[in-house]
Amino acid sequence: MIVVNMKHINVVLCIGLLLLCAFIASVANAGASVTELNVNPISVVQGDTLSISGKATPNEEVLLKSTFVISLPVSEGKYSEEFNGIHFPDGKKTFSVRAKSIKDIRVSLGPIMFLGTVEYPLDGPRKATSGIATLSISLPISVFDVAGEKDVKVYGAALDDASSVILTTDMAIKVTADKNGDFKLDINTKGVPLGEFSIAAGEKEKTVVQIVPTKPEPTPTPRPSRDRDEEPVISPTPTITPAIAPTHSSSQKTSIGPTSSPSQKQTQTPEPTPGQKQTPTPESTPDQKQTPKPSPSPPKRLIPGFEAFFASAGLIIVAYLVLALRRKRD
């Protein structure tokens, strides 16, 4: 009887080893089967949807894992953090937390149908080993699943000399690739803390740049420089040119520089207007008659006329006197 029992034990051990090897091989194949992983968008607003897609072996289960790491402050020897509204997808999944620099750790999860909020472990906080402890919950549990938005709280006692606790949170979800090897999963990021958020599938890994509270305002695009350059073309600034009034008299010749008054001699202006090039004034064309402004004739031209008048009058008077004298003598 003893020999028979030993044979049965050996057979059971062999079967167990074979199953273990098959499990390890399947895990290795699952990790190596993913050939492409895409995450969109790279930067996502907290609460928006993150789309994960890729390529794997057709009709095969792919394990997708999302991870974020945060630092929790220690207050009076305790640490705690609440993640409200974390989305748990339907199907097979594992939720785990790992904390460093702690004495113990416990997690509350809820609301769960008919149970409300559940504390895990059920028998109290889990003790840490060398300041590190990990809690893992595989879902669904027996006959019911945990899906939808749930509130998660992680808390416990920190080490005496710790000022902060490093907390790593993982959510692993299984999805099945279709007959073409395509897989896709949309994740709601509500409840995910701000900061970096990494996604992995098999050996492929992507990191979302950051989870942000609100959509960043677009940076105002400066107007192209050519717009500023084209402004003078659209509304050109008039070039300042000397305003030469057509005051030339009929006997006045065109002179270089601005027009002088009638009483001035025709001389060149000593200094041109600032910014004005010293160029000769264009000559008037014969057919372009410039009517001079009415002005009194120069005194020099009025004097010769009066001299002739007085001279003629004087000659008449002298002739009259001479004739008068002759008549008296006769």
C-alpha positions in Angstrom: 0.0 0.0 0.0 2.8 2.4 0.8 4.5 1.8 -2.6 1.2 2.4 -4.4 0.8 5.7 -2.5 4.3 6.8 -3.4 3.6 6.1 -7.1 0.4 8.2 -6.9 2.4 11.0 -5.2 5.1 10.9 -7.9 2.5 11.1 -10.6 0.8 14.1 -9.0 4.1 15.8 -8.7 4.9 15.2 -12.3 1.5 16.5 -13.4 2.0 19.6 -11.3 5.4 20.3 -12.7 4.0 20.0 -16.2 1.2 22.4 -15.5 3.6 24.9 -14.0 5.9 24.7 -17.0 2.9 25.1 -19.3 1.7 28.2 -17.3 5.2 29.8 -17.5 5.4 29.1 -21.2 2.0 30.6 -21.8 2.9 33.8 -19.8 6.1 34.1 -21.8 4.3 33.7 -25.1 1.7 36.2 -24.0 4.4 38.8 -23.2 6.2 38.2 -26.5 3.1 38.1 -28.7 2.5 41.9 -28.6 4.2 43.5 -31.6 2.7 46.9 -31.5 1.3 49.2 -28.8 -0.3 52.6 -29.3 -1.6 55.1 -26.7 -3.7 58.1 -27.7 -3.5 60.9 -26.6 0.0 61.2 -25.2 -1.2 63.9 -22.8 -4.7 63.5 -21.4 -7.0 65.6 -19.2 -8.0 63.9 -15.9 -11.3 62.2 -16.5 -11.0 61.9 -20.3 -10.7 58.7 -22.1 -7.3 57.1 -22.9 -7.3 54.7 -25.9 -5.0 51.7 -26.0 -4.6 49.6 -29.1 -2.0 47.4 -30.8 -1.2 44.2 -32.5 -0.7 40.7 -31.1 -1.2 37.0 -32.0 -4.8 36.6 -33.4 -7.4 35.4 -30.9 -5.0 35.6 -28.0 -5.4 37.2 -24.6 -3.3 40.2 -24.0 -2.5 41.6 -20.5 -2.6 45.4 -20.4 -1.2 47.1 -17.4 -1.5 50.7 -16.3 0.8 52.1 -13.6 1.3 55.3 -11.7 3.7 56.2 -8.9 3.1 58.9 -6.3 4.7 60.2 -3.2 2.5 60.5 -0.1 3.4 62.7 2.9 3.6 61.3 6.4 1.6 63.0 9.1 1.8 61.9 12.7 3.3 58.6 11.6 0.4 57.8 9.2 -0.1 58.0 5.5 -3.2 57.8 3.4 -4.5 58.6 -0.1 -7.9 58.5 -1.7 -8.6 57.9 -5.4 -12.2 58.7 -6.0 -14.0 57.5 -9.1 -11.3 55.1 -10.5 -12.8 53.2 -13.4 -12.7 49.4 -13.1 -13.4 47.8 -16.6 -15.5 44.6 -17.0 -13.7 41.3 -17.2 -10.6 39.8 -15.7 -8.4 42.2 -13.9 -6.0 42.7 -11.0 -5.7 45.7 -8.8 -2.5 46.0 -6.7 -0.7 48.6 -4.6 2.9 48.5 -3.4 4.2 50.9 -0.7 7.8 51.6 0.6 8.9 53.0 3.9 5.9 51.6 5.8 5.0 49.4 8.7 1.7 48.2 7.3 -0.9 48.8 4.6 -4.6 48.4 4.1 -7.0 49.2 1.2 -10.7 50.1 1.2 -12.8 49.6 -2.0 -16.4 50.5 -2.7 -19.1 50.8 -3.2 -19.7 47.1 -3.9 -23.2 45.7 -4.4 -24.7 44.4 -1.2 -21.5 45.0 0.7 -20.9 48.7 0.6 -17.2 49.5 1.3 -14.9 46.6 1.8 -11.6 46.7 3.8 -8.8 44.5 2.5 -7.2 42.4 4.0 -10.3 41.5 5.9 -8.4 40.5 9.0 -6.5 43.9 9.3 -3.6 45.7 7.9 -0.8 43.7 6.2 2.6 43.9 7.9 5.5 45.2 5.8 8.8 43.3 5.3 11.9 45.6 5.3 9.5 48.6 5.0 7.8 47.2 1.8 4.4 45.7 1.5 2.1 44.7 -1.5 -1.6 44.1 -1.7 -3.2 42.5 -4.8 -6.9 41.9 -5.5 -7.9 39.7 -8.4 -11.4 40.3 -9.9 -14.0 39.1 -10.4 -14.3 37.5 -7.0 -16.2 34.2 -7.0 -19.6 35.0 -8.5 -19.6 38.8 -8.7 -17.5 41.3 -10.5 -16.3 44.8 -9.5 -16.8 47.2 -12.4 -17.5 50.8 -12.9 -16.4 53.8 -10.9 -15.1 52.9 -7.4 -13.5 54.8 -4.6 -10.2 53.4 -3.4 -8.3 54.4 -0.2 -4.8 53.3 0.7 -3.7 53.9 4.3 -1.4 52.6 7.0 1.5 53.4 9.4 4.8 54.7 8.1 8.2 53.9 9.4 9.3 56.1 12.3 12.0 58.0 10.4 9.9 58.3 7.1 8.8 61.7 5.9 7.1 60.3 2.8 5.8 57.0 1.4 6.3 55.9 -2.3 3.1 54.3 -3.6 2.9 52.3 -6.8 -0.5 51.4 -8.1 -1.2 48.9 -10.9 -4.3 47.9 -12.8 -3.9 44.8 -15.1 -6.6 44.0 -17.5 -7.0 41.1 -20.0 -8.2 41.8 -23.5 -8.5 39.4 -26.4 -7.1 40.2 -29.9 -9.4 39.7 -32.8 -8.8 37.3 -35.8 -6.5 40.0 -37.3 -4.5 40.4 -34.1 -5.9 43.8 -33.3 -6.8 44.7 -29.7 -8.2 47.9 -28.2 -9.2 49.1 -24.8 -10.5 52.5 -23.7 -9.7 53.6 -20.1 -11.4 56.4 -18.2 -8.7 58.4 -16.4 -11.1 59.7 -13.7 -9.5 59.3 -10.3 -6.0 58.8 -11.7 -3.6 61.2 -10.0 -1.9 64.0 -11.9 1.5 63.1 -13.3 3.0 60.4 -15.4 0.9 57.4 -16.3 2.5 54.4 -18.0 0.9 51.7 -20.1 2.4 48.2 -20.9 1.4 45.3 -23.0 3.8 42.3 -23.0 7.3 43.7 -23.6 5.9 46.9 -25.1 5.6 50.0 -22.9 4.3 53.5 -23.4 4.3 56.5 -21.0 1.6 59.1 -21.2 3.4 62.4 -20.8 1.1 63.5 -18.1 -2.4 63.6 -16.6 -3.5 67.2 -16.4 -6.4 68.7 -14.4 -7.7 70.8 -17.3 -7.1 71.2 -21.0 -4.2 73.5 -21.5 -5.0 76.7 -23.2 -3.5 76.8 -26.7 -0.5 79.0 -27.0 -1.4 82.1 -29.0 0.2 81.9 -32.3 2.1 85.0 -33.1 1.2 86.8 -36.3 3.6 85.9 -39.1 6.3 88.5 -39.5 5.3 88.9 -43.1 2.0 90.5 -41.9 3.9 93.2 -40.2 6.1 93.6 -43.3 3.1 93.9 -45.5 1.5 96.6 -43.4 3.4 99.4 -45.2 2.1 97.9 -48.5 -1.5 97.8 -47.4 -1.4 101.3 -45.9 1.8 102.9 -47.1 3.2 105.9 -45.2 3.4 108.8 -47.6 6.9 109.8 -48.4 7.7 113.3 -47.2 8.6 115.4 -50.3 9.2 119.2 -50.4 6.0 121.0 -51.3 7.0 123.5 -53.9 4.3 126.1 -54.5 4.0 127.4 -58.1 4.9 131.0 -57.3 7.3 131.6 -60.1 6.8 135.0 -61.8 7.0 135.3 -65.5 10.5 136.9 -65.3 11.8 134.6 -62.5 13.9 131.7 -63.4 13.7 128.3 -61.7 16.3 128.0 -58.9 17.7 125.2 -56.9 15.9 124.6 -53.6 12.6 125.9 -52.3 10.8 128.8 -54.0 11.9 132.2 -52.8 9.7 135.2 -52.3 9.6 137.9 -55.1 11.7 140.3 -53.2 14.5 137.9 -52.7 17.3 137.4 -55.1 17.4 134.1 -56.9 19.9 132.3 -54.7 20.3 128.8 -53.5 18.7 127.9 -50.1 21.6 127.4 -47.6 20.3 124.2 -46.0 17.7 121.8 -47.4 14.9 120.4 -45.3 16.1 117.5 -43.1 15.7 114.2 -44.9 15.3 116.0 -48.3 17.8 115.1 -50.9 19.4 118.2 -52.6 18.1 117.7 -56.2 17.3 120.3 -58.8 13.7 121.4 -59.0 12.2 120.0 -62.2 11.8 122.6 -64.9 8.3 123.6 -65.8 7.2 122.3 -69.2 6.0 124.9 -71.7 2.5 123.7 -71.7 2.3 123.6 -67.9 1.7 127.3 -67.1 2.0 128.1 -63.5 -0.1 131.2 -62.7 1.8 133.3 -60.2 0.2 134.5 -57.1 -0.9 138.1 -57.3 1.7 140.3 -55.7 2.8 143.9 -56.0 5.4 144.6 -58.7 8.8 145.2 -57.4 9.7 148.8 -56.6 12.6 148.7 -59.1 10.1 148.2 -62.0 7.8 151.0 -60.8 10.5 153.8 -60.6 11.5 153.9 -64.3 7.8 154.6 -65.3 7.5 157.6 -62.9 10.8 159.1 -64.1 9.7 159.1 -67.7 6.4 160.8 -66.7 8.1 163.5 -64.7 10.7 164.1 -67.4 8.0 164.6 -70.0 6.1 166.9 -67.8 9.3 168.9 -67.1 10.0 169.3 -70.9 6.5 170.5 -71.5 6.8 173.1 -68.7 10.2 174.3 -70.0 8.9 174.6 -73.5 5.9 176.5 -72.3 8.1 178.9 -70.3 10.4 179.5 -73.3 7.4 180.3 -75.6 6.0 182.6 -72.9 9.3 184.5 -72.7 9.5 184.9 -76.4 6.1 186.3 -76.6 6.9 188.9 -73.9 10.0 190.0 -75.8 8.1 190.4 -79.0 
